[in-house]
């Protein structure tokens, strides 16, 4: 987590592109699907005379190009949080676009850290050596899709963001939010807060 001072607040960078093992795995998938897309494009070009083969190759080009883009977007994604007095701005930057989501501080409640759940041993993993790879696969899935994220409630919805944000970073972020906004965002909103 990187903190940058700005004139009207602070800019927090949660994840950099290729900053974690899961992003490196997404990069591997991006390269695999990109090369596969090029291969199916070559097959499409050389099989234009055979209609059935050309259609299958064209559909494969589309499917693999979409998969390649999605994995590349995940591998190179950057997440930032701009903290200002009255607003929080979540900035997500991928391969082709930047998405800004603006949240009013007065409507934010239950700002919290979602801890990564305890990883249990896979029932089909071996006792001494994981011969079939079930335990390793479960660890990779947990690493890619586990928590260690941040969340808050906003107008009846739960907003999650950040990747691999640890509890000590959350404490630092919580102190910054209290300092800049002057509000305790971990509180629950009451009915009179909505009026």
C-alpha positions as CSV (number, residue, x, y, z in Angstrom):
1,X,0.0,0.0,0.0
2,X,1.5,3.3,-1.1
3,X,0.3,6.7,0.3
4,X,0.7,9.9,-1.7
5,X,-0.1,13.3,-0.3
6,X,-2.3,15.6,-2.5
7,X,-3.5,19.2,-1.9
8,X,-7.1,18.1,-1.1
9,X,-6.5,14.6,0.4
10,X,-4.5,11.5,0.0
11,X,-4.1,8.9,-2.8
12,X,-3.7,5.3,-1.7
13,X,-2.5,2.7,-4.2
14,X,-3.5,-0.8,-3.2
15,X,-2.2,-3.0,-6.0
16,X,0.2,-2.4,-8.8
17,X,0.1,-4.4,-12.0
18,X,2.0,-7.7,-11.6
19,X,2.3,-7.0,-7.9
20,X,1.2,-10.4,-6.6
21,X,1.4,-14.1,-7.4
22,X,-2.2,-14.1,-8.6
23,X,-1.4,-11.3,-11.0
24,X,1.6,-13.3,-12.4
25,X,-0.7,-16.3,-12.9
26,X,-3.1,-14.0,-14.7
27,X,-0.2,-12.8,-16.9
28,X,0.6,-16.5,-17.7
29,X,-3.0,-17.1,-18.7
30,X,-3.0,-13.8,-20.7
31,X,0.1,-15.0,-22.7
32,X,-1.4,-18.5,-23.2
33,X,-4.7,-17.2,-24.5
34,X,-3.1,-14.5,-26.6
35,X,-0.8,-17.0,-28.4
36,X,-3.7,-19.4,-28.8
37,X,-5.7,-16.5,-30.4
38,X,-2.9,-15.9,-32.9
39,X,-2.8,-19.6,-33.6
40,X,-6.5,-19.9,-34.3
41,X,-6.3,-16.7,-36.4
42,X,-3.7,-18.4,-38.5
43,X,-5.9,-21.4,-38.8
44,X,-8.8,-19.2,-39.8
45,X,-6.8,-17.5,-42.5
46,X,-5.6,-20.8,-44.1
47,X,-9.0,-22.5,-43.8
48,X,-11.1,-19.8,-45.6
49,X,-11.9,-22.3,-48.4
50,X,-13.4,-24.8,-46.0
51,X,-16.5,-23.1,-44.5
52,X,-17.0,-25.4,-41.5
53,X,-13.3,-25.1,-40.4
54,X,-13.3,-21.4,-41.0
55,X,-16.4,-20.9,-38.8
56,X,-14.9,-23.0,-35.9
57,X,-11.6,-21.2,-36.2
58,X,-13.3,-17.8,-36.2
59,X,-15.4,-18.7,-33.1
60,X,-12.2,-19.9,-31.3
61,X,-10.5,-16.6,-32.2
62,X,-13.3,-14.6,-30.6
63,X,-13.5,-16.8,-27.5
64,X,-9.7,-16.8,-26.9
65,X,-9.4,-13.1,-27.6
66,X,-12.1,-12.4,-25.0
67,X,-10.3,-14.7,-22.5
68,X,-7.0,-13.1,-23.3
69,X,-8.3,-9.6,-22.7
70,X,-10.0,-10.5,-19.4
71,X,-6.8,-12.2,-18.0
72,X,-4.6,-9.3,-19.3
73,X,-6.9,-6.8,-17.6
74,X,-6.7,-8.6,-14.3
75,X,-2.9,-9.0,-14.6
76,X,-2.3,-5.3,-15.2
77,X,-5.1,-3.8,-13.0
78,X,-4.2,-1.0,-10.6
79,X,-6.6,0.0,-7.7
80,X,-6.4,3.3,-6.0
81,X,-8.5,5.2,-3.4
82,X,-8.6,8.9,-3.3
83,X,-9.6,10.2,0.2
84,X,-11.1,13.7,0.3
85,X,-13.0,15.5,3.1
86,X,-16.5,14.6,1.7
87,X,-15.8,11.9,-0.9
88,X,-14.0,8.6,-1.4
89,X,-13.1,7.9,-5.0
90,X,-12.3,4.3,-6.0
91,X,-10.1,4.3,-9.1
92,X,-9.7,1.1,-11.1
93,X,-7.3,1.2,-14.1
94,X,-7.1,-1.8,-16.5
95,X,-5.7,-2.3,-20.0
96,X,-8.1,0.0,-21.8
97,X,-10.1,2.0,-19.4
98,X,-10.1,3.9,-16.1
99,X,-13.2,3.6,-13.9
100,X,-13.9,6.1,-11.1
101,X,-16.6,5.4,-8.5
102,X,-17.5,8.3,-6.2
103,X,-18.9,7.7,-2.7
104,X,-20.2,10.4,-0.3
105,X,-18.6,10.0,3.1
106,X,-21.8,10.8,4.9
107,X,-23.4,7.6,3.4
108,X,-20.6,5.2,4.2
109,X,-20.9,2.8,7.1
110,X,-19.3,-0.3,8.4
111,X,-15.8,0.2,6.8
112,X,-14.1,-3.1,7.5
113,X,-11.3,-5.5,6.7
114,X,-12.4,-8.9,5.3
115,X,-9.8,-11.4,6.6
116,X,-8.6,-14.3,4.5
117,X,-10.4,-17.4,5.7
118,X,-8.4,-20.3,7.3
119,X,-7.3,-22.7,4.6
120,X,-8.3,-26.3,5.4
121,X,-6.5,-29.3,4.1
122,X,-8.1,-30.7,0.9
123,X,-9.6,-34.2,1.6
124,X,-7.9,-35.7,-1.5
125,X,-4.5,-34.3,-0.9
126,X,-1.8,-36.9,0.1
127,X,-0.6,-37.1,3.7
128,X,3.1,-36.6,2.9
129,X,3.2,-35.5,-0.7
130,X,0.4,-34.0,-2.7
131,X,0.6,-36.5,-5.6
132,X,-2.4,-35.3,-7.5
133,X,-2.0,-31.6,-6.8
134,X,-5.4,-31.1,-5.1
135,X,-3.9,-29.3,-2.1
136,X,-1.8,-27.0,-4.3
137,X,-4.8,-26.2,-6.5
138,X,-6.8,-25.3,-3.4
139,X,-4.1,-23.0,-2.2
140,X,-3.9,-21.2,-5.6
141,X,-7.7,-20.8,-5.8
142,X,-7.7,-19.4,-2.2
143,X,-4.9,-17.0,-3.1
144,X,-6.7,-15.8,-6.2
145,X,-10.2,-15.6,-4.9
146,X,-9.7,-15.3,-1.1
147,X,-10.4,-12.2,0.9
148,X,-7.9,-9.9,2.6
149,X,-9.9,-7.1,1.0
150,X,-11.7,-4.0,2.3
151,X,-15.4,-3.4,2.3
152,X,-18.0,-0.8,3.4
153,X,-21.7,-0.4,3.1
154,X,-23.1,2.3,0.9
155,X,-26.8,2.9,0.3
156,X,-27.7,-0.7,1.1
157,X,-24.9,-2.3,-1.0
158,X,-21.6,-3.7,0.1
159,X,-18.7,-2.3,-1.8
160,X,-15.5,-4.4,-1.8
161,X,-12.1,-3.3,-3.1
162,X,-8.4,-3.7,-2.6
163,X,-6.5,-6.9,-3.0
164,X,-4.2,-8.5,-0.4
165,X,-4.7,-5.6,2.0
166,X,-3.3,-6.7,5.4
167,X,-4.8,-5.8,8.8
168,X,-1.9,-3.4,9.6
169,X,-2.6,-1.6,6.3
170,X,-6.2,-1.4,7.2
171,X,-5.4,0.2,10.6
172,X,-3.3,2.8,8.8
173,X,-6.0,3.5,6.3
174,X,-8.7,3.7,9.1
175,X,-6.5,6.4,10.8
176,X,-6.2,8.3,7.6
177,X,-9.9,8.2,6.9
178,X,-10.6,9.5,10.4
179,X,-8.0,12.3,10.1
180,X,-9.1,13.5,6.6
181,X,-12.9,13.1,6.8
182,X,-13.3,13.7,10.5
183,X,-15.8,10.8,10.5
184,X,-15.7,7.3,12.0
185,X,-16.6,5.2,8.9
186,X,-16.6,2.0,10.9
187,X,-19.9,3.0,12.6
188,X,-23.3,1.8,11.6
189,X,-25.7,4.4,10.1
190,X,-28.8,5.0,12.1
191,X,-32.2,6.1,10.8
192,X,-31.5,9.7,11.9
193,X,-28.3,9.7,9.9
194,X,-30.3,9.2,6.7
195,X,-32.7,12.1,7.4
